Amino acid sequence: MSVSQSPMASTVANTIASRYERDRFVFPYAVTSAAEAGAIRAALEAGEAQLADRPDDLAILHSYPDRVLPSFDTLICHPLLLDAASQILGSDLMVWSAGLCIKEANTSNYVTWHQDSTYWGLDDVQKVTTWVALSPSTVASGCMRFVAGSQSKRLVKHVDSFAADNLLSRGQEIAIEVDEANAVDVVLQAGEASLHHGHLFHASGPNSTAQRCIGAAIRYITPSMKQQSGDRSLVAHVSGQDRYGHFTVAASPIGKLFEADFARCREDVRVKRRVLYEGAPEDAGQRY
């Protein structure tokens, strides 16, 4: 992975910045062609087949695709993603995580109303999540839903369900009533992305289609951020400079599914579990 020193300053990104400032979300944002998204998906699914009898490493592939597959390392550094993220956060950028959101065909898995920042354990809100669709994300396949203006509520109380069908780490759900009448369906084609603020209320329903629904949730942060616990979680440095040294900066993957890359991720799993499951039993969750 090469660190970009000056992300493009485009008219498109400036439009992204103004829309984000108003709504705290933007979609659709064209990033790759459908063919390019298909190639990234194909690399993922080849990796899934290779790891089919290694469930722990398969879980790492789903949580750290950018650390074990070069195609995802390239995706998180895509000039159009860096362009949009830099218009929101500035040119110094890291990726805190780039986990996959996968809903299998005709399944009941869902995501409850929540705010991303609730359990990340970061000390500030200088972050933006970009969700890149690797397959069509429709209402029928369980696309995300955003509630405009909900970020103004800052962080609200959440409760944990650890429900088996809930794809969130703790099955966390906002403990106040969400006005779903104001929700917007985030419909994306393969290769398109959405961007949203860490305080924005969002959720998604089950996939009732005959095809998998696959997206990569890339969480960009500024290097000034840090884990409140003092942990140095694993990040990718993708743009500008790191003047702080608050995190462990990962090198690019050695190749496709190399053991040394998995070993580095296993070390970070212990950190992320400590962060994400603070105050809850770590063995109750499904992620990390």
N, C-alpha and C positions, 0 to 999 in steps of 0.2 A: 504494500500500500504506500503510495507516495502522498505526502501531505501537500495539499494545495496552498499556495501562499496568497493567492488573490482570486477568490471565487468571482465568477462573472457578475457584472452589474447589469442586468437586463431589464428592459421595460416590463417583461412578464413578471419578474421577481418583484419589481416595485409595485406592481398591481397586487401581487400576493401579499406584500407587506401591508398595504393599505386595507385590504380586505381582512387580513388577520387582526389588524389593530381594531377594526370595527367589531368583528364577530368572535374573535379568538378561535376561529376555524376557517379552513379554506378547502374546497374541493369542487370539481375534480382538477387535478394538476397533472398534466401529461409529463411523464418522466421517460419511459422507454416505449418502443413499439411493442405491439402484442407479440411479435416474433421473439424479441429480446426477452420479454417477460417469460415467454414459453421456454426459452433456453435456460433461464435461471431456475424455473420450476423443474425442468428435466434434470438438472444437476442435483437439485434437492431430492427428487424422487429416486434417482440412481443411488444417492447416499442412503436414503431410507431402506432401499432393497439390500444394500450391502450390510447394513447394521440391523437387519431384521431379527437376528438372534442375539443381539447385544443391547438389551433394553436400556441400560444405563447410558450407553454412548448414544443411542438414538434420542434419548431425552436431551442430551447435551447438544446434538445436532439441531434439535428444535429450539433450544434456548440460546445457542451461540452459533448460528449458521455462519456468521461473518468471521468467526474465529477458526472454523474448520473447513470452510469451502471458499476457494478464491473468488468464485462468481459472486458471492454475497459480500465479500470484502470489497470487491469492485463496486457493487451496488451502493453501499453506504457512502462511497466517495463519488458517486455520480455527480457531475457538475451541476445538473439542474436541482438535485436535492441540496447540495451545498449552497447553491445560489439562493434558494428559498430560505433555508435555515439561517444563512448569514444575514439576510435582510431582516430577520426577526431578532437574532441573538448577537450579531456581529460576526467578524471573520474568524475569530478563534473558536474552534469547535471540536468537541469530542463526542463519541457515541457511547452512551452509558450501557446500552444493550440494544440488540436487534433481533429480539425473539420472534418466532413464527406464531401466527394465529391460524390454526387449521381446524376447520369443521368438516368432518367426513360427510360423505353423501348420505342423505336420509337419516340423520341423527338428531338427537334431542339436545345436544350441547348448546349452551347459551352463555351470555355474559351479562351480569346484572348491572344496574345503574351504579356507576362508581366514578371516582376521580383518580387519575393516574398517580398523582403525587402522594397519595395517602400513606403508602408503605414503602416508598423508595428510600426513605431515610436521608434525603439530601437537604442541605441547609438553606436553599433558596429556590426560586421558581424560574431561574434562567434556563429554561428547557422547553423543547417542543417535540411532540411525537409526530413523525410522518409514517403513515400506514400505506405501504405500497402493495397494490393488488397484483398477485401473480396468477390470478384467475378472475373471471368476472365476479364481482361482489354485488349482489342484488338483494332486494327485499326477500325473495324466496330463498336465497342461499344464506341469509342471516347477516346482511351488511350492518355496519355500525349505524347508530342513531345519535345525533348530537342535540343538546338543548341549548339554543342560542342564549347568551347572556348569563348562563349558570356559573361561569367562572367568577362572576362578581361576588358570589357567596363565599369565596375562598374555600378552605377545606372545611367540610362538614363531617359530622360523626358518621362512621361506618360500623356495621355489624358483620361478623363473620358467620358463614353458614357451612363452609367446607362441603357444600353439596357436590355429589359425584358428577352431575352434569354441568356444573359451573366451571368454565375454563379459567377463571381467575385463581391466583395462587391460594387465597384464603376463602374463596367464594364470597368476597366482600361485597357489601351492598350499602348504598346510602341510606341512612336511618331516618331521613325526612321524606315527605311525600314529593315525588317528582311529577311535574306537570307535563305529561306526555303529549298534550295537545300542541305544545311548542316544539316537539321533536322533529328533526329533519332526517330523512333517510339518506345515508351517504352511499349512493350508488356509484360504483367505479367499474370501469373496464380494465382488463389486464394491461398493466403498464402505467395506469393512472394512480395517483396518490391523493391522500387527504393529509392535512396538517391540523393539529389541535393543541390547545393549551393544557397544561397539567392539572388545572382546576375545573376543566369543562366536564359537565355531566355527560356520560355516554354509556351506551349499552348495545347489545345485539342479540338477535333471536336465533333460533335453530335453523339448520340447513335442511330444507325440505326437497332439494333438488337431487338429481342423480349424479351430480358431479361434486368433487371436493371444492371447498372454498378456502383459498390459501392467501395469506398476506403476511408481510414482514413489518413489524412495528419497530421502527428505528427511532430511538430516543436520543436526540441531540441535546447536549448541555454545553455550558461554557466552562472553561478550565478553572474559573474562580470558585465553582461549586465544590463541595466536599461532603463526604458522608458524616453525618452528625455523630456516629459511633466512633469515628477516628479510623475506621477500616479504609484500606486503599484498594477499592474494588477495581476490577479489570475493565479498562476502557480502550477504545481505539481513538487515536489522535488523527483527525481527518482534515483539519484546516487551520492555518495560522500558527500561533505560538502558544505554548504552555508555560506561563510564567510562575506557576504555583506549585506544581508537583504533588497535588493532592491525591492522585490516583496511580495505579499501576498501568502503564501504557503497554498494550500488547503489540507484538510484531505481527506482520501479515502472516497468514497461514503458510506453513512450509509447502503444502500441497493439498490434495484432496484427502481429507480424513486421516491425517498423520497422527500417530500416537502422541508425539510431543505436544501437538496442539490440544489434543484431548486432555493431556495431563495438566496443562496450564488452566484449562477451563474447570477441571475438577477442583483445583485449588480455589478458584473463584466461587464455585458452587457453595462451598462452606461459608464464604463471606456473604454471598447474596441470601442464603437461607437465614443467616443470623439477622440480616437487615430486614428481609421481607416478613419474617415470622416473629418479630419482636413482640413479646407479650402473648404469644400463642404457641401451641405445641408444633415443632417443626415437622414432625412425622405425619401431621394431619393434611398437609398440602400436597398438591400435585406438581407444582413447578419448582425447578431448581432442586 
